[in-house]
Amino acid sequence: MGITKALDLHDQLPWENQHYFVRELVRGKYLLENSDFKAGYKLLERGLLEGLGNAKFPGYHLSQQTINNAIEQLGFREHRDYLFDLIRLLPATTGLSLNSWVDQTNQALKVANKDLVLKVKKTRSNLRITDIFGMETHGSFNFPFTLGTIHSVKGKTFEAVLLMVGKKAGNKSNYTTMLVHGCKEGEQEELRNIYVGITRPRKVLILAVPNEYLGAWKTFMTQRAVK
């Protein structure tokens, strides 16, 4: 039951494909405003640089090495000043819904002639930012985690990963059909995405699947055990 609720929640995420940097931006701005300066700055740095890269090269993924190279080439102080010039353009998150914050941010970026446009799923983002990220600044919930899709974590690594897999792969066949009978033409990419997900953690992987498909997944994972 818990897994089903989590999957339902995941389906309602407001983040657009190839625009996951928006989550880093709004989360970073929220944390910066709530005194978590280090985490907020790091998220804003990644979000801004990835967003600017994505504007030129859709699907662009920013690595930590790329950030390090940018700092080395520009100089630490100049890099920091460049980022804060961009951060100052971002509106405060207090009292705003995600929709409103994105609209205000896009307007500010347009006025400043910045080649960066933020996108979210409008029908799923009429939530206050504090309701989305508020638990990260309160007591026992203040621990680092990332919630996203497989596409949003490509190229990244984590200490532990909980990968939640539903019944179907988008509009493709059921996962169990692929596991037991093989993939139809054009479906192999869906299992490759699963591979991307299960190879993200350094130490702990938990794969959560619907109970009725547990046997098929166990057989599949046993036959193709990740070394």
QUIZIRA-V879180 format. One record per residue. N is the residue number from 1. RES is the residue in three letters. SS is DSSP state (h for helix, s for strand, l for the rest). Layout:
n = (N/N)
res = (RES/RES)
ss = (SS/SS)
This chain:
n = (1/2/3/4/5/6/7/8/9/10/11/12/13/14/15/16/17/18/19/20/21/22/23/24/25/26/27/28/29/30/31/32/33/34/35/36/37/38/39/40/41/42/43/44/45/46/47/48/49/50/51/52/53/54/55/56/57/58/59/60/61/62/63/64/65/66/67/68/69/70/71/72/73/74/75/76/77/78/79/80/81/82/83/84/85/86/87/88/89/90/91/92/93/94/95/96/97/98/99/100/101/102/103/104/105/106/107/108/109/110/111/112/113/114/115/116/117/118/119/120/121/122/123/124/125/126/127/128/129/130/131/132/133/134/135/136/137/138/139/140/141/142/143/144/145/146/147/148/149/150/151/152/153/154/155/156/157/158/159/160/161/162/163/164/165/166/167/168/169/170/171/172/173/174/175/176/177/178/179/180/181/182/183/184/185/186/187/188/189/190/191/192/193/194/195/196/197/198/199/200/201/202/203/204/205/206/207/208/209/210/211/212/213/214/215/216/217/218/219/220/221/222/223/224/225/226/227)
res = (MET/GLY/ILE/THR/LYS/ALA/LEU/ASP/LEU/HIS/ASP/GLN/LEU/PRO/TRP/GLU/ASN/GLN/HIS/TYR/PHE/VAL/ARG/GLU/LEU/VAL/ARG/GLY/LYS/TYR/LEU/LEU/GLU/ASN/SER/ASP/PHE/LYS/ALA/GLY/TYR/LYS/LEU/LEU/GLU/ARG/GLY/LEU/LEU/GLU/GLY/LEU/GLY/ASN/ALA/LYS/PHE/PRO/GLY/TYR/HIS/LEU/SER/GLN/GLN/THR/ILE/ASN/ASN/ALA/ILE/GLU/GLN/LEU/GLY/PHE/ARG/GLU/HIS/ARG/ASP/TYR/LEU/PHE/ASP/LEU/ILE/ARG/LEU/LEU/PRO/ALA/THR/THR/GLY/LEU/SER/LEU/ASN/SER/TRP/VAL/ASP/GLN/THR/ASN/GLN/ALA/LEU/LYS/VAL/ALA/ASN/LYS/ASP/LEU/VAL/LEU/LYS/VAL/LYS/LYS/THR/ARG/SER/ASN/LEU/ARG/ILE/THR/ASP/ILE/PHE/GLY/MET/GLU/THR/HIS/GLY/SER/PHE/ASN/PHE/PRO/PHE/THR/LEU/GLY/THR/ILE/HIS/SER/VAL/LYS/GLY/LYS/THR/PHE/GLU/ALA/VAL/LEU/LEU/MET/VAL/GLY/LYS/LYS/ALA/GLY/ASN/LYS/SER/ASN/TYR/THR/THR/MET/LEU/VAL/HIS/GLY/CYS/LYS/GLU/GLY/GLU/GLN/GLU/GLU/LEU/ARG/ASN/ILE/TYR/VAL/GLY/ILE/THR/ARG/PRO/ARG/LYS/VAL/LEU/ILE/LEU/ALA/VAL/PRO/ASN/GLU/TYR/LEU/GLY/ALA/TRP/LYS/THR/PHE/MET/THR/GLN/ARG/ALA/VAL/LYS)
ss = (l/h/h/h/h/h/h/h/h/h/h/l/l/l/s/l/l/l/l/l/h/h/h/h/h/h/h/h/h/h/h/h/h/l/l/l/h/h/h/h/h/h/h/h/h/h/h/h/h/h/h/h/h/h/h/h/l/l/l/l/l/l/l/h/h/h/h/h/h/h/h/h/h/h/l/h/h/h/h/h/h/h/h/h/h/h/h/l/l/l/l/l/l/l/l/l/s/h/h/h/h/h/h/h/h/h/h/h/h/h/h/l/l/l/l/l/l/l/l/s/l/h/h/h/l/l/l/s/h/h/h/h/h/h/h/h/h/l/h/h/h/l/l/l/l/l/l/l/l/l/h/h/h/l/l/l/l/s/s/s/s/s/s/s/s/l/l/s/l/l/l/l/l/s/h/h/h/h/h/h/h/l/l/l/l/l/l/h/h/h/h/h/h/h/h/h/h/h/l/l/s/s/s/s/s/s/s/s/s/l/h/h/h/h/h/h/h/h/h/h/h/h/h/l/l/l/l)
